[in-house]
């Protein structure tokens, strides 16, 4: 159990500390995190998701009950956090959207995958793929649409031109690599198109950098940001680390998910917030301090939560 937890946590902590130290000794600056965030959001993460979708057989992607359960847990947490941010904390739409992403976007690929693989073998990666498809096809496009709507509101368009604004926002989301590349990967999988090995190798090379670069950038951000504990951060932790696993458990019963798939869904719900959420906050120039603080605290608490779940499901 201890080895399983260390496999998921130690690489994460090592790269974050490396990024922090690079700023501490003056090799890089806090502002350089913005460049790394662009690399992750525009290139590395989209290609990583594309590779995962394109190389997974279509019959493995089709698990309707698991997909519904994951959608229920992920998007339920996202929408509740969005409502709280907008109507309770009175954030503007852009900031509330970043809070929703922080609460609804778990680090499935880089924290959850090692734990799931250690517990369930290669089958553990299936829930990571399906969960990433949910975030790629629903959550991230919605995030982009809402931030673009916020941009239009800031420009003074208001809600009179809502349909016009929404159309532009949807068009902008559709042309964003983090949206269309994973969808393209799914289409290729369902059409049984196998890409040549040199192309897959090239895509995989840039995709593999997403985890390390985002964690390194998070370390850079932490050096320039003051770690803070406030009602926003505590609310985020409550939703991400405790409410989302509870929603996944409810989804397991609602959609009749059984066996290892049920255990995997609940474990995925308990995974800490993805560092990519902080990259989105940095790119949108809002909520960065709360996002980085949430990720750190969520990761620390996630160790304990995952340890408890591993113990329960290993019996």
N, C-alpha and C positions, 0 to 999 in steps of 0.2 A: 504493500500500500504506500509506504513512504517513498519507495523508488518511483512509483507511478506519479505521485504528486510532484516529486523533484523533477521528473522528466518534463512536466508541464510548466513548472514555475522557474527553475534555475535559468534556462536559456532566456526567458523573458526578463528576469531581473538583471542578468549579466549585460544584455544589450542596452537596457535603459540606463544602467550605471555607466556604461561606456560612453553613451551620448552625453550624460551629465558631466562626466570627467573631461570630455573633449572641450566643453564650454568652460569648465572650471580652470583648466590650465591654459586656455586661450587659443586652442587650435581652431575652434569654430566659434561663431557668435550665436546668440539666441535667435537673431533674425534669420539665420541660415535654415532654421527649421521650416520656414515658409517654402523654400526651394524643395526641400525633401518632401514636404506635404504635397506639392504639385506632382512630383515624381510618383508618389504612391497613388494619389487619387486619379491622375490622368493616364498613367501608364501601367505601373506594376500591378496594382490590385485588379484593374479590369482584365488584364491578360491572365492573371492567376485564376480568376473566376471563369474566364473563357476556356482555359486549358482544362480545368476540372470538369466543366460541362461537356466539352467536346470529346473528352477521352473516357467518359462514363457511358456504358451501354444504356440505351433508352429504357429497357425493361427494368433497370435498377433505379432509374429516376422516377418511374411511375410507382409511387406508393401513396395513394390518395389519402388514406387515413393519417399516415405520418405527416404528409404535407399540410393537411388541414390542422392537425395538432400544432405543428410548428408555426403555422401562420397565425393561429389563434393566440399562442403564447407571445410571439414576437411582436405582432402588430397590435395586440391588446395592450401590451406594456407601452408601446410607442404612442398610441392614441391617448391613453390615459395620461402619460407624461406631457403630451402636447396640450391637452386640455388644462392640466394643472399649471403648466407654464404660462399659458395665455390668460386664463381667467382667475387663477389664485395668486400666482406670483406677478401677474400683470406685465409679463415680458412682451416686447414687440414680436411680430410673427417670426422673424428670422431667429431671434434668440430662443423663443419657445420651440422652434423646430430643431435647433441644435440640442436643446435639453431633451427633446423626445428621442433624438438619435442616440444620445449618450445612454438613455435608459433602455432603449429597445434594440441596440446593436451589440450582441455578445461577440467575444473574440473566439469564434468557433474554430477558425482555421489554425491559430497559433497557440491557443491555450487549451481549447477543448479537444482538438484532434489527437494530441499525444496521449491524453488520458483515455479517450474513447478507444484508441488503437491498442493501448496496453490492456484494457479490460475486455474488449470484444474482438480484437484482431482487425483484419482489413474491413470487415463488415461495419466497424465503427465509423469509417469515413463516409458512409452513405448518408447518415444524418447530417454530417457537416456539409455535404454537397447540397442536399435538399434545403437545409437551412440557409445556405448562401444564395440559393436560387430565390428563396422567399425575399431575402433582403435586396438582392440584385434587381428583381422584377417588380417588387412592390414598394419596399421601404425606401431605397435610395432614389428611385424616380420621384416618389412623393416628396422626399426631402428637397430634391432639386426644384420641383414645381413650386413648393411653398416658399423657398428662398427667392425664387424669381418673381413670384407674386409680391413678396415683401419688397423687392427692388422697385417694382412698378408703383407700389403704394408710396414708397419714399420719393419717387419722382413726381408724385401728385396726381396720379391717375385715379386714385380712389376706387370705389366699388362699382361705379357707373359703367365702367368698361370691363367688367369682370370676365365676360366671355372672351373678349379680345386678349386680355392679359393672360387668361388661362390657356388660350391657344398658343400664345408665344411661349409660355412656360412649358407646356407639353412638348412643343417643338424643340426647345432648348434641352429638355431632358432626354428626348429621343436621340439627339445628336451627341449626347455625352457618352464617352467610351465606357464608363462604369455601368451604363444601362444597356447599350446595344451589343457590346461584346459578349457578356454572359448569355443574352438571349440568342445571339448568333450561335454560340456554342451548343445551346439546347437544340436549336433547329438542325444543326449538323448531326447531332447525336440521333435525333428522331429520324432524320433522312438517311441514317447509316452511312454517312460520308466520313471516310477515314483520311485525315490529312497526311501528307508525306512526312516522314520522320524528321527531315531537316527543318520543316516549318514548325512542327510541334516542339522540337528541341529549342528552337529560337524563341518561341513564345514562352516556354517553360523557364528559360534562362532569365528573362526579365520578370516573369511572374514570381519566381522564388525570392526575388529581392524585396517584395512588398512587406513581408513580416519583419525582417531585420531592419529595413529602412524606417518603417513606421515606429518601431520601438526605439531606435536610435534618435529619431526626431523628437519623440516624446521626452527622452532624457534631456535633449537640448532645451525643450520648452520648459521643463521643470526647473532648470537652472535660473531661468529668467522670470519665472512665475512664483508668487508667494503661495505656498500650500495653505489652503484655507478650509475651515470647517464651518459651514453655515447651513441654514435651513434648506437651501437648494441642494447642496451636496448630500445631506442626510436623506432628503426626499428621493434623490436619484438612487442612492444605495438601497433604500427600502424597496423601490420598484424593481431595480435590476437584480439584486442579490436574493431577494426574498419573495417579492410578488410574482416575478416572472416564473420561477420554478413552480410556484403554486398554480399559476395559470396553466403551465405545461401539464401538471398533474390533473387538473380539471379537464384539460383537453384530451388526455389519455382516456379518461372515463367517458367523455362526451362522444369521441370518435372511435371508441373501442380499439385503441391501439394496445397490442399485447406483446408479451415476451421482451426480448432485448430491445426492440424498437421503443417500447414504453420507457425503459430505463434510460436509453440514450437521449430521448426527448427531454426528460427531467434533468439529466446531467447537463445537457446543452443549455437549459434555462438558467442553471446556476453558474454558468461560465461568466467571468467578469466582463466588463465593458471593453469593446474593441478599441485599440489605440487609433484605428482609422477614424473613429468618431472625433477624436481630438484634432486629427488632420482636417476634417471638415470644418470644425470650429475655427481653426487657425486660418483656413482659406477664406472663411466668411467673416473673419475679424470680429467675432463675438463669442462670448461664453467660454473663452479658452481657460481661464483660471479655474472655473467650476468644473470644466470637462477634465482637465488634468488631475485635479484633486479627486474627482470621482473615480477616475481610472485607477489611481494608486490605491485608494481605500477599497475599491471594489475588488482589486486583485488580492489584497491582503485578506479580506474577508472570504474571498472565493476559495482560498486554500482550505479554510476550515469547512466551508459548505461542501466542497467537492470531497474532502476527506470523509465527512459523515455519509454522503451518498455512496461513495465507493465501498465503505464498510457495510452499508445496508444492502447494496445490490450484490456484494460478493458472498453474502451468506448463502 
